[in-house]
Amino acid sequence: MFTIRKYIIGIILGTMIFSGIAIVDDLIIKLSMGVAASLAFSIVGALYTAGIISSRADGGKARLFIFILLLAFFLYVFTQIAKGIIWLFSFPMWIYIVLISVGAIYLIVIMILNNKRAKKRYIKELIVLESPNLHVVEKVRVEDSISRAEPLPKSIRELLLEEKENKYVIATTNNPYSPGLQYVKVYMNALEYPKIKGYIKMDRAAAFWGDVYYADDKRWKKYN
């Protein structure tokens, strides 16, 4: 009986207008009926388990009543969603072009500003490495790496020579004066030049191309 009544309700709903677009209305009806029927079946099963209903007739009436309530609810919800989507696509095309262009320009400007700030921070932090306390910091860091059985830090050139079979090496440093540095990516052809250059990645910023400062110091290890 429930299936027959559900079919009749579907026919009645098919004569009604919800969004004003036939294909969308058909989708709204099918989704609403499917979800409502599934939930009604689950709820009635829970009522049987709880002992609230016991007879098959009561179960059929409860299922139909719950189905109608849920159907009305989902028809309203899906109709409003459909109307909202239709409204979003109802504006002239030039408005979407302007919005997309403004969004793209905004993202590009943010990326450029973040890269500039990251590069300035990278240079500023590495200048501090000239501090007289550097040797003490390096000694403590090396001793700490040895105590944890980690590979000793090396220069970028040494890491490149060890990874000859690869096209590049990604390295990092735990130096306390460079907390913003995430890693540097240096290609093998950098060995041909007196200054090591590569991509420098700072926290919360895109990687930028530049000089890798203190690349010849034994402070680097492979980045995992």
HELIX and SHEET records of a PDB file:
HELIX    1   1 PHE A    2  GLY A   14  1                                  13    
HELIX    2   2 ALA A   22  ALA A   50  1                                  29    
HELIX    3   3 ARG A   56  LEU A   88  1                                  33    
HELIX    4   4 MET A   93  ILE A  127  1                                  35    
HELIX    5   5 VAL A  128  GLU A  130  5                                   3    
HELIX    6   6 LEU A  134  SER A  147  1                                  14    
HELIX    7   7 ILE A  156  GLU A  162  1                                   7    
HELIX    8   8 MET A  188  GLU A  192  5                                   5    
SHEET    1   A 5 PHE A 208  ASP A 211  0                                        
SHEET    2   A 5 LYS A 197  MET A 202 -1                                        
SHEET    3   A 5 LEU A 181  TYR A 187 -1                                        
SHEET    4   A 5 TYR A 168  THR A 172 -1                                        
SHEET    5   A 5 LYS A 221  LYS A 222 -1                                        
END                                                                             
